Amino acid sequence: MKRGALIGAGAALALAAVAAGAAGGPDVRRARRTSAGARPPMPDFRGGGLWRVFTRLDHRTRLDVHDASGRDRRVLWPPRWRVCTQYPSAGTGLDRRTTVVIGVLRKGEPCPVRVTSARR
């Protein structure tokens, strides 16, 4: 992602985090209960909305979100995108050195077969 897109997405996520913290949703409570050293395993995000990735992963997790269509579109509004690929795979343990790579397409666009069968 380019720096301008990253800053715009970061601002949107910061507002959402504040709203989620105020609401005290179940994902926020679960994140508070886990200890600093123990992180839950990687969930299966494929087929779900990109917003779910930001709300389910720990805020310290390094995250790389890219357009899986290959058109290098900016991902500015997470609710309009859905996850086609993820790395590492679901159930894999996450540590602080792991960078989660998420490939997304706009909602309504089908995930290409070559993308869904790829590792990333």
C-alpha positions, 0 to 999 in steps of 0.5 A: 500500500502507498503511504497516503493510503496507509495513513487514510486507512490508519485514520479510519481504523483508529476511529473504529477502534475507539468506537469498538472500545466504547462499545466493549464488544466481545472481541475487545474483551477477548483481546484484553483477557489474553496475556501479553505473551500468549497470542491466539492462533490465526483465524480463518478470514477467507470469504469474510469482510476485511473489517473482521481482520482488523477487529479480530487480530491483536493491534500489535500484529503486523499486517500487510493488506493488498489488492488480490486482483493485481490492479494495485487498487487502494484499500481505503474503506475496509467494509467494502472489501472481503478477504480472498487469501491469507497467510499464514493459514488458519490455526497457525500460531502467531508470534510477534515476528509474524507478518499477516498477509491478506489479499482482498477484493471488493465485495461482489467480485469473485476470488479467482481460482488462481488466487484461492489456490495460491499460498498467499 
